[in-house]
Amino acid sequence: MITAGRSHHAALRALGNRWLEILWHCLTKGVLYDEKINVANRNRALGRVA
């Protein structure tokens, strides 16, 4: 299924890159992954209201 003009492989690469960014921040800051924090940060970065 192609959505938003992306192929399946491009969507997988984008998802992988997002997880690598999350992992990098967790490792460099020495914190465990917390989904609530990640969602809040992502919404704030995208300008969304919770």
C-alpha atoms as one frame of an Amber mdcrd trajectory, in Angstrom:
protein
   0.000   0.000   0.000   1.375   3.389  -0.969   0.317   6.381   1.114   1.458
   9.979   1.027   3.545   9.266  -2.074   5.919   6.857  -0.329   6.728   3.307
  -1.262   6.696   0.569   1.345  10.496   0.546   1.555  10.706   4.311   1.970
   8.167   4.132   4.792  10.229   1.412   6.506  13.395   3.511   6.178  11.616
   6.523   7.682  10.361   4.416  10.588  13.827   2.952  11.144  15.382   6.416
  11.118  12.869   7.614  13.693  13.711   4.709  16.018  17.447   5.279  15.543
  16.983   8.906  16.583  15.042   7.824  19.689  17.693   5.236  20.556  20.497
   7.773  20.062  18.893  10.272  22.432  18.262   7.582  25.054  21.859   6.394
  24.886  23.463   9.836  24.914  21.276  11.096  27.766  21.418   7.841  29.714
  17.648   7.479  30.064  15.261   4.623  29.419  12.707   4.846  26.624   9.323
   6.111  27.784   6.530   6.153  25.226   4.645   8.964  26.989   7.686  11.239
  26.850   8.327  10.333  23.218   4.736  11.060  22.187   4.722  14.367  24.076
   8.015  15.445  22.482   6.839  14.414  19.025   3.555  16.309  19.399   5.375
  19.390  20.652   7.836  19.242  17.732   4.963  18.945  15.246   3.005  21.757
  16.884   0.134  19.532  17.960  -1.944  20.159  21.075  -2.361  17.159  23.383
